[in-house]
Amino acid sequence: MKLSADERRLVLKVSAAPIDCLLSDVKIAAAGGRRRRAGFSSAVRRQVPVRTFK
């Protein structure tokens, strides 16, 4: 890719967070579709032992 000096300066000024936001759709598509997240509560449930009484 060829950039002019002004374009190069602008690209180098952008921090990582805005780039991640702009590329989020591209990242999901590259991974093969929508990402599935189990959620925090299910991870906690697996870690915490629960005693059941009959």
PDB file of N, H, CA, C and O in Angstrom:
ATOM      1  N   MET A   1       0.855  -1.159   0.000  1.00  0.00           N
ATOM      2  CA  MET A   1       0.000   0.000   0.000  1.00  0.00           C
ATOM      3  C   MET A   1       0.907   1.229   0.000  1.00  0.00           C
ATOM      4  O   MET A   1       1.890   1.296   0.738  1.00  0.00           O
ATOM      5  N   LYS A   2       0.563   2.175  -0.824  1.00  0.00           N
ATOM      6  H   LYS A   2      -0.236   2.120  -1.423  1.00  0.00           H
ATOM      7  CA  LYS A   2       1.341   3.404  -0.896  1.00  0.00           C
ATOM      8  C   LYS A   2       0.521   4.537  -0.302  1.00  0.00           C
ATOM      9  O   LYS A   2      -0.621   4.773  -0.694  1.00  0.00           O
ATOM     10  N   LEU A   3       1.123   5.229   0.646  1.00  0.00           N
ATOM     11  H   LEU A   3       2.051   5.038   0.964  1.00  0.00           H
ATOM     12  CA  LEU A   3       0.471   6.347   1.303  1.00  0.00           C
ATOM     13  C   LEU A   3       1.281   7.612   1.064  1.00  0.00           C
ATOM     14  O   LEU A   3       2.508   7.585   0.968  1.00  0.00           O
ATOM     15  N   SER A   4       0.566   8.703   0.973  1.00  0.00           N
ATOM     16  H   SER A   4      -0.431   8.725   1.052  1.00  0.00           H
ATOM     17  CA  SER A   4       1.268   9.984   0.897  1.00  0.00           C
ATOM     18  C   SER A   4       1.837  10.291   2.274  1.00  0.00           C
ATOM     19  O   SER A   4       1.495   9.618   3.247  1.00  0.00           O
ATOM     20  N   ALA A   5       2.683  11.277   2.371  1.00  0.00           N
ATOM     21  H   ALA A   5       2.960  11.824   1.581  1.00  0.00           H
ATOM     22  CA  ALA A   5       3.293  11.648   3.648  1.00  0.00           C
ATOM     23  C   ALA A   5       2.220  12.076   4.653  1.00  0.00           C
ATOM     24  O   ALA A   5       2.308  11.741   5.834  1.00  0.00           O
ATOM     25  N   ASP A   6       1.206  12.818   4.184  1.00  0.00           N
ATOM     26  H   ASP A   6       1.135  13.090   3.224  1.00  0.00           H
ATOM     27  CA  ASP A   6       0.131  13.252   5.086  1.00  0.00           C
ATOM     28  C   ASP A   6      -0.690  12.063   5.587  1.00  0.00           C
ATOM     29  O   ASP A   6      -1.017  11.986   6.771  1.00  0.00           O
ATOM     30  N   GLU A   7      -1.022  11.135   4.680  1.00  0.00           N
ATOM     31  H   GLU A   7      -0.756  11.198   3.718  1.00  0.00           H
ATOM     32  CA  GLU A   7      -1.793   9.953   5.080  1.00  0.00           C
ATOM     33  C   GLU A   7      -1.010   9.093   6.067  1.00  0.00           C
ATOM     34  O   GLU A   7      -1.565   8.587   7.042  1.00  0.00           O
ATOM     35  N   ARG A   8       0.274   8.935   5.807  1.00  0.00           N
ATOM     36  H   ARG A   8       0.725   9.346   5.015  1.00  0.00           H
ATOM     37  CA  ARG A   8       1.122   8.138   6.700  1.00  0.00           C
ATOM     38  C   ARG A   8       1.154   8.757   8.096  1.00  0.00           C
ATOM     39  O   ARG A   8       1.059   8.039   9.092  1.00  0.00           O
ATOM     40  N   ARG A   9       1.284  10.056   8.176  1.00  0.00           N
ATOM     41  H   ARG A   9       1.361  10.639   7.367  1.00  0.00           H
ATOM     42  CA  ARG A   9       1.319  10.747   9.462  1.00  0.00           C
ATOM     43  C   ARG A   9       0.011  10.538  10.224  1.00  0.00           C
ATOM     44  O   ARG A   9       0.021  10.311  11.434  1.00  0.00           O
ATOM     45  N   LEU A  10      -1.116  10.617   9.507  1.00  0.00           N
ATOM     46  H   LEU A  10      -1.124  10.802   8.524  1.00  0.00           H
ATOM     47  CA  LEU A  10      -2.422  10.416  10.148  1.00  0.00           C
ATOM     48  C   LEU A  10      -2.584   8.990  10.667  1.00  0.00           C
ATOM     49  O   LEU A  10      -3.090   8.777  11.769  1.00  0.00           O
ATOM     50  N   VAL A  11      -2.156   8.023   9.872  1.00  0.00           N
ATOM     51  H   VAL A  11      -1.745   8.196   8.977  1.00  0.00           H
ATOM     52  CA  VAL A  11      -2.281   6.621  10.276  1.00  0.00           C
ATOM     53  C   VAL A  11      -1.423   6.351  11.506  1.00  0.00           C
ATOM     54  O   VAL A  11      -1.845   5.632  12.412  1.00  0.00           O
ATOM     55  N   LEU A  12      -0.244   6.914  11.542  1.00  0.00           N
ATOM     56  H   LEU A  12       0.098   7.499  10.807  1.00  0.00           H
ATOM     57  CA  LEU A  12       0.646   6.681  12.672  1.00  0.00           C
ATOM     58  C   LEU A  12       0.181   7.381  13.948  1.00  0.00           C
ATOM     59  O   LEU A  12       0.606   7.001  15.039  1.00  0.00           O
ATOM     60  N   LYS A  13      -0.682   8.393  13.839  1.00  0.00           N
ATOM     61  H   LYS A  13      -1.028   8.702  12.953  1.00  0.00           H
ATOM     62  CA  LYS A  13      -1.199   9.102  14.996  1.00  0.00           C
ATOM     63  C   LYS A  13      -2.332   8.351  15.689  1.00  0.00           C
ATOM     64  O   LYS A  13      -2.593   8.588  16.869  1.00  0.00           O
ATOM     65  N   VAL A  14      -2.996   7.466  14.992  1.00  0.00           N
ATOM     66  H   VAL A  14      -2.784   7.273  14.034  1.00  0.00           H
ATOM     67  CA  VAL A  14      -4.160   6.771  15.539  1.00  0.00           C
ATOM     68  C   VAL A  14      -3.700   5.746  16.568  1.00  0.00           C
ATOM     69  O   VAL A  14      -2.757   4.993  16.323  1.00  0.00           O
ATOM     70  N   SER A  15      -4.369   5.718  17.721  1.00  0.00           N
ATOM     71  H   SER A  15      -5.135   6.329  17.920  1.00  0.00           H
ATOM     72  CA  SER A  15      -4.016   4.733  18.752  1.00  0.00           C
ATOM     73  C   SER A  15      -4.689   3.392  18.448  1.00  0.00           C
ATOM     74  O   SER A  15      -5.493   3.285  17.522  1.00  0.00           O
ATOM     75  N   ALA A  16      -4.354   2.387  19.230  1.00  0.00           N
ATOM     76  H   ALA A  16      -3.701   2.474  19.982  1.00  0.00           H
ATOM     77  CA  ALA A  16      -4.835   1.026  18.973  1.00  0.00           C
ATOM     78  C   ALA A  16      -6.341   0.873  19.209  1.00  0.00           C
ATOM     79  O   ALA A  16      -7.003   0.132  18.482  1.00  0.00           O
ATOM     80  N   ALA A  17      -6.885   1.557  20.207  1.00  0.00           N
ATOM     81  H   ALA A  17      -6.347   2.158  20.797  1.00  0.00           H
ATOM     82  CA  ALA A  17      -8.306   1.388  20.536  1.00  0.00           C
ATOM     83  C   ALA A  17      -9.236   1.785  19.387  1.00  0.00           C
ATOM     84  O   ALA A  17     -10.134   1.012  19.054  1.00  0.00           O
ATOM     85  N   PRO A  18      -9.057   2.964  18.762  1.00  0.00           N
ATOM     86  CA  PRO A  18      -9.933   3.292  17.639  1.00  0.00           C
ATOM     87  C   PRO A  18      -9.763   2.334  16.453  1.00  0.00           C
ATOM     88  O   PRO A  18     -10.727   2.040  15.747  1.00  0.00           O
ATOM     89  N   ILE A  19      -8.552   1.857  16.243  1.00  0.00           N
ATOM     90  H   ILE A  19      -7.769   2.096  16.817  1.00  0.00           H
ATOM     91  CA  ILE A  19      -8.333   0.900  15.151  1.00  0.00           C
ATOM     92  C   ILE A  19      -9.100  -0.388  15.433  1.00  0.00           C
ATOM     93  O   ILE A  19      -9.737  -0.941  14.537  1.00  0.00           O
ATOM     94  N   ASP A  20      -9.041  -0.870  16.679  1.00  0.00           N
ATOM     95  H   ASP A  20      -8.523  -0.421  17.407  1.00  0.00           H
ATOM     96  CA  ASP A  20      -9.792  -2.079  17.049  1.00  0.00           C
ATOM     97  C   ASP A  20     -11.288  -1.888  16.842  1.00  0.00           C
ATOM     98  O   ASP A  20     -11.967  -2.793  16.358  1.00  0.00           O
ATOM     99  N   CYS A  21     -11.807  -0.716  17.204  1.00  0.00           N
ATOM    100  H   CYS A  21     -11.256   0.019  17.596  1.00  0.00           H
ATOM    101  CA  CYS A  21     -13.238  -0.446  17.011  1.00  0.00           C
ATOM    102  C   CYS A  21     -13.594  -0.443  15.531  1.00  0.00           C
ATOM    103  O   CYS A  21     -14.623  -0.992  15.135  1.00  0.00           O
ATOM    104  N   LEU A  22     -12.754   0.168  14.722  1.00  0.00           N
ATOM    105  H   LEU A  22     -11.918   0.613  15.044  1.00  0.00           H
ATOM    106  CA  LEU A  22     -13.030   0.245  13.288  1.00  0.00           C
ATOM    107  C   LEU A  22     -12.936  -1.120  12.608  1.00  0.00           C
ATOM    108  O   LEU A  22     -13.643  -1.379  11.634  1.00  0.00           O
ATOM    109  N   LEU A  23     -12.070  -1.985  13.116  1.00  0.00           N
ATOM    110  H   LEU A  23     -11.496  -1.774  13.907  1.00  0.00           H
ATOM    111  CA  LEU A  23     -11.853  -3.280  12.478  1.00  0.00           C
ATOM    112  C   LEU A  23     -12.618  -4.423  13.135  1.00  0.00           C
ATOM    113  O   LEU A  23     -12.400  -5.580  12.776  1.00  0.00           O
ATOM    114  N   SER A  24     -13.500  -4.141  14.078  1.00  0.00           N
ATOM    115  H   SER A  24     -13.678  -3.202  14.370  1.00  0.00           H
ATOM    116  CA  SER A  24     -14.189  -5.216  14.794  1.00  0.00           C
ATOM    117  C   SER A  24     -15.002  -6.107  13.853  1.00  0.00           C
ATOM    118  O   SER A  24     -14.981  -7.330  13.994  1.00  0.00           O
ATOM    119  N   ASP A  25     -15.712  -5.513  12.903  1.00  0.00           N
ATOM    120  H   ASP A  25     -15.729  -4.520  12.788  1.00  0.00           H
ATOM    121  CA  ASP A  25     -16.502  -6.320  11.960  1.00  0.00           C
ATOM    122  C   ASP A  25     -15.603  -7.187  11.087  1.00  0.00           C
ATOM    123  O   ASP A  25     -15.939  -8.333  10.791  1.00  0.00           O
ATOM    124  N   VAL A  26     -14.473  -6.647  10.679  1.00  0.00           N
ATOM    125  H   VAL A  26     -14.200  -5.715  10.919  1.00  0.00           H
ATOM    126  CA  VAL A  26     -13.531  -7.395   9.847  1.00  0.00           C
ATOM    127  C   VAL A  26     -12.944  -8.561  10.636  1.00  0.00           C
ATOM    128  O   VAL A  26     -12.768  -9.651  10.092  1.00  0.00           O
ATOM    129  N   LYS A  27     -12.642  -8.341  11.912  1.00  0.00           N
ATOM    130  H   LYS A  27     -12.785  -7.456  12.354  1.00  0.00           H
ATOM    131  CA  LYS A  27     -12.096  -9.414  12.747  1.00  0.00           C
ATOM    132  C   LYS A  27     -13.097 -10.549  12.919  1.00  0.00           C
ATOM    133  O   LYS A  27     -12.722 -11.720  12.855  1.00  0.00           O
ATOM    134  N   ILE A  28     -14.360 -10.214  13.135  1.00  0.00           N
ATOM    135  H   ILE A  28     -14.664  -9.263  13.187  1.00  0.00           H
ATOM    136  CA  ILE A  28     -15.394 -11.239  13.301  1.00  0.00           C
ATOM    137  C   ILE A  28     -15.551 -12.037  12.007  1.00  0.00           C
ATOM    138  O   ILE A  28     -15.652 -13.264  12.040  1.00  0.00           O
ATOM    139  N   ALA A  29     -15.572 -11.341  10.871  1.00  0.00           N
ATOM    140  H   ALA A  29     -15.491 -10.345  10.844  1.00  0.00           H
ATOM    141  CA  ALA A  29     -15.704 -12.025   9.584  1.00  0.00           C
ATOM    142  C   ALA A  29     -14.501 -12.922   9.323  1.00  0.00           C
ATOM    143  O   ALA A  29     -14.658 -14.021   8.791  1.00  0.00           O
ATOM    144  N   ALA A  30     -13.312 -12.475   9.686  1.00  0.00           N
ATOM    145  H   ALA A  30     -13.185 -11.582  10.117  1.00  0.00           H
ATOM    146  CA  ALA A  30     -12.110 -13.266   9.461  1.00  0.00           C
ATOM    147  C   ALA A  30     -12.089 -14.512  10.348  1.00  0.00           C
ATOM    148  O   ALA A  30     -11.500 -15.528   9.978  1.00  0.00           O
ATOM    149  N   ALA A  31     -12.728 -14.438  11.513  1.00  0.00           N
ATOM    150  H   ALA A  31     -13.206 -13.613  11.814  1.00  0.00           H
ATOM    151  CA  ALA A  31     -12.768 -15.579  12.429  1.00  0.00           C
ATOM    152  C   ALA A  31     -13.831 -16.598  12.015  1.00  0.00           C
ATOM    153  O   ALA A  31     -13.909 -17.673  12.612  1.00  0.00           O
ATOM    154  N   GLY A  32     -14.633 -16.291  11.028  1.00  0.00           N
ATOM    155  H   GLY A  32     -14.570 -15.419  10.544  1.00  0.00           H
ATOM    156  CA  GLY A  32     -15.614 -17.245  10.535  1.00  0.00           C
ATOM    157  C   GLY A  32     -17.026 -16.978  11.001  1.00  0.00           C
ATOM    158  O   GLY A  32     -17.861 -17.881  10.961  1.00  0.00           O
ATOM    159  N   GLY A  33     -17.313 -15.801  11.431  1.00  0.00           N
ATOM    160  H   GLY A  33     -16.635 -15.067  11.464  1.00  0.00           H
ATOM    161  CA  GLY A  33     -18.676 -15.474  11.847  1.00  0.00           C
ATOM    162  C   GLY A  33     -18.709 -14.826  13.209  1.00  0.00           C
ATOM    163  O   GLY A  33     -17.699 -14.346  13.723  1.00  0.00           O
ATOM    164  N   ARG A  34     -19.899 -14.826  13.777  1.00  0.00           N
ATOM    165  H   ARG A  34     -20.719 -15.215  13.359  1.00  0.00           H
ATOM    166  CA  ARG A  34     -20.080 -14.155  15.065  1.00  0.00           C
ATOM    167  C   ARG A  34     -19.369 -14.911  16.174  1.00  0.00           C
ATOM    168  O   ARG A  34     -19.321 -16.141  16.185  1.00  0.00           O
ATOM    169  N   ARG A  35     -18.824 -14.149  17.102  1.00  0.00           N
ATOM    170  H   ARG A  35     -18.863 -13.150  17.094  1.00  0.00           H
ATOM    171  CA  ARG A  35     -18.163 -14.748  18.247  1.00  0.00           C
ATOM    172  C   ARG A  35     -19.204 -15.126  19.289  1.00  0.00           C
ATOM    173  O   ARG A  35     -20.151 -14.381  19.543  1.00  0.00           O
ATOM    174  N   ARG A  36     -19.016 -16.283  19.881  1.00  0.00           N
ATOM    175  H   ARG A  36     -18.247 -16.888  19.675  1.00  0.00           H
ATOM    176  CA  ARG A  36     -19.918 -16.708  20.946  1.00  0.00           C
ATOM    177  C   ARG A  36     -19.193 -16.531  22.262  1.00  0.00           C
ATOM    178  O   ARG A  36     -18.071 -17.004  22.437  1.00  0.00           O
ATOM    179  N   ARG A  37     -19.832 -15.857  23.170  1.00  0.00           N
ATOM    180  H   ARG A  37     -20.744 -15.472  23.028  1.00  0.00           H
ATOM    181  CA  ARG A  37     -19.258 -15.669  24.492  1.00  0.00           C
ATOM    182  C   ARG A  37     -20.166 -16.327  25.517  1.00  0.00           C
ATOM    183  O   ARG A  37     -21.379 -16.118  25.517  1.00  0.00           O
ATOM    184  N   ALA A  38     -19.571 -17.115  26.379  1.00  0.00           N
ATOM    185  H   ALA A  38     -18.586 -17.284  26.379  1.00  0.00           H
ATOM    186  CA  ALA A  38     -20.353 -17.839  27.373  1.00  0.00           C
ATOM    187  C   ALA A  38     -20.869 -16.917  28.466  1.00  0.00           C
ATOM    188  O   ALA A  38     -21.908 -17.186  29.069  1.00  0.00           O
ATOM    189  N   GLY A  39     -20.163 -15.856  28.719  1.00  0.00           N
ATOM    190  H   GLY A  39     -19.319 -15.638  28.229  1.00  0.00           H
ATOM    191  CA  GLY A  39     -20.578 -14.956  29.780  1.00  0.00           C
ATOM    192  C   GLY A  39     -19.807 -15.214  31.061  1.00  0.00           C
ATOM    193  O   GLY A  39     -19.322 -16.320  31.300  1.00  0.00           O
ATOM    194  N   PHE A  40     -19.704 -14.201  31.861  1.00  0.00           N
ATOM    195  H   PHE A  40     -20.098 -13.303  31.667  1.00  0.00           H
ATOM    196  CA  PHE A  40     -18.909 -14.287  33.075  1.00  0.00           C
ATOM    197  C   PHE A  40     -19.539 -15.213  34.103  1.00  0.00           C
ATOM    198  O   PHE A  40     -18.830 -15.965  34.773  1.00  0.00           O
ATOM    199  N   SER A  41     -20.849 -15.171  34.236  1.00  0.00           N
ATOM    200  H   SER A  41     -21.424 -14.561  33.692  1.00  0.00           H
ATOM    201  CA  SER A  41     -21.501 -15.936  35.294  1.00  0.00           C
ATOM    202  C   SER A  41     -21.313 -17.440  35.109  1.00  0.00           C
ATOM    203  O   SER A  41     -21.162 -18.159  36.097  1.00  0.00           O
ATOM    204  N   SER A  42     -21.317 -17.930  33.884  1.00  0.00           N
ATOM    205  H   SER A  42     -21.439 -17.346  33.081  1.00  0.00           H
ATOM    206  CA  SER A  42     -21.141 -19.367  33.696  1.00  0.00           C
ATOM    207  C   SER A  42     -19.718 -19.794  34.049  1.00  0.00           C
ATOM    208  O   SER A  42     -19.513 -20.901  34.548  1.00  0.00           O
ATOM    209  N   ALA A  43     -18.738 -18.933  33.798  1.00  0.00           N
ATOM    210  H   ALA A  43     -18.905 -18.034  33.392  1.00  0.00           H
ATOM    211  CA  ALA A  43     -17.364 -19.250  34.171  1.00  0.00           C
ATOM    212  C   ALA A  43     -17.232 -19.301  35.688  1.00  0.00           C
ATOM    213  O   ALA A  43     -16.522 -20.154  36.221  1.00  0.00           O
ATOM    214  N   VAL A  44     -17.901 -18.406  36.375  1.00  0.00           N
ATOM    215  H   VAL A  44     -18.477 -17.713  35.943  1.00  0.00           H
ATOM    216  CA  VAL A  44     -17.867 -18.399  37.840  1.00  0.00           C
ATOM    217  C   VAL A  44     -18.556 -19.637  38.368  1.00  0.00           C
ATOM    218  O   VAL A  44     -18.058 -20.249  39.313  1.00  0.00           O
ATOM    219  N   ARG A  45     -19.670 -20.026  37.802  1.00  0.00           N
ATOM    220  H   ARG A  45     -20.074 -19.529  37.034  1.00  0.00           H
ATOM    221  CA  ARG A  45     -20.398 -21.216  38.262  1.00  0.00           C
ATOM    222  C   ARG A  45     -19.547 -22.473  38.153  1.00  0.00           C
ATOM    223  O   ARG A  45     -19.614 -23.343  39.021  1.00  0.00           O
ATOM    224  N   ARG A  46     -18.761 -22.575  37.114  1.00  0.00           N
ATOM    225  H   ARG A  46     -18.707 -21.868  36.408  1.00  0.00           H
ATOM    226  CA  ARG A  46     -17.899 -23.743  36.954  1.00  0.00           C
ATOM    227  C   ARG A  46     -16.797 -23.770  38.011  1.00  0.00           C
ATOM    228  O   ARG A  46     -16.338 -24.850  38.384  1.00  0.00           O
ATOM    229  N   GLN A  47     -16.368 -22.624  38.496  1.00  0.00           N
ATOM    230  H   GLN A  47     -16.740 -21.747  38.193  1.00  0.00           H
ATOM    231  CA  GLN A  47     -15.280 -22.538  39.449  1.00  0.00           C
ATOM    232  C   GLN A  47     -15.718 -22.737  40.897  1.00  0.00           C
ATOM    233  O   GLN A  47     -14.924 -23.190  41.722  1.00  0.00           O
ATOM    234  N   VAL A  48     -16.961 -22.408  41.216  1.00  0.00           N
ATOM    235  H   VAL A  48     -17.605 -22.040  40.545  1.00  0.00           H
ATOM    236  CA  VAL A  48     -17.422 -22.434  42.597  1.00  0.00           C
ATOM    237  C   VAL A  48     -18.102 -23.756  42.894  1.00  0.00           C
ATOM    238  O   VAL A  48     -19.083 -24.104  42.238  1.00  0.00           O
ATOM    239  N   PRO A  49     -17.593 -24.512  43.886  1.00  0.00           N
ATOM    240  CA  PRO A  49     -18.263 -25.770  44.230  1.00  0.00           C
ATOM    241  C   PRO A  49     -19.577 -25.493  44.958  1.00  0.00           C
ATOM    242  O   PRO A  49     -19.651 -24.630  45.833  1.00  0.00           O
ATOM    243  N   VAL A  50     -20.595 -26.234  44.582  1.00  0.00           N
ATOM    244  H   VAL A  50     -20.535 -26.935  43.871  1.00  0.00           H
ATOM    245  CA  VAL A  50     -21.911 -26.041  45.183  1.00  0.00           C
ATOM    246  C   VAL A  50     -22.333 -27.367  45.803  1.00  0.00           C
ATOM    247  O   VAL A  50     -22.351 -28.401  45.135  1.00  0.00           O
ATOM    248  N   ARG A  51     -22.672 -27.322  47.090  1.00  0.00           N
ATOM    249  H   ARG A  51     -22.657 -26.482  47.632  1.00  0.00           H
ATOM    250  CA  ARG A  51     -23.157 -28.522  47.764  1.00  0.00           C
ATOM    251  C   ARG A  51     -24.665 -28.568  47.651  1.00  0.00           C
ATOM    252  O   ARG A  51     -25.349 -27.573  47.887  1.00  0.00           O
ATOM    253  N   THR A  52     -25.171 -29.721  47.291  1.00  0.00           N
ATOM    254  H   THR A  52     -24.615 -30.530  47.100  1.00  0.00           H
ATOM    255  CA  THR A  52     -26.628 -29.894  47.229  1.00  0.00           C
ATOM    256  C   THR A  52     -27.047 -30.884  48.294  1.00  0.00           C
ATOM    257  O   THR A  52     -26.326 -31.845  48.565  1.00  0.00           O
ATOM    258  N   PHE A  53     -28.180 -30.669  48.891  1.00  0.00           N
ATOM    259  H   PHE A  53     -28.766 -29.889  48.671  1.00  0.00           H
ATOM    260  CA  PHE A  53     -28.693 -31.537  49.957  1.00  0.00           C
ATOM    261  C   PHE A  53     -29.978 -32.192  49.477  1.00  0.00           C
ATOM    262  O   PHE A  53     -30.784 -31.579  48.777  1.00  0.00           O
ATOM    263  N   LYS A  54     -30.152 -33.437  49.864  1.00  0.00           N
ATOM    264  H   LYS A  54     -29.497 -33.935  50.433  1.00  0.00           H
ATOM    265  CA  LYS A  54     -31.357 -34.164  49.465  1.00  0.00           C
ATOM    266  C   LYS A  54     -32.315 -34.267  50.603  1.00  0.00           C
ATOM    267  O   LYS A  54     -33.390 -34.847  50.453  1.00  0.00           O
TER     268      LYS A  54
END
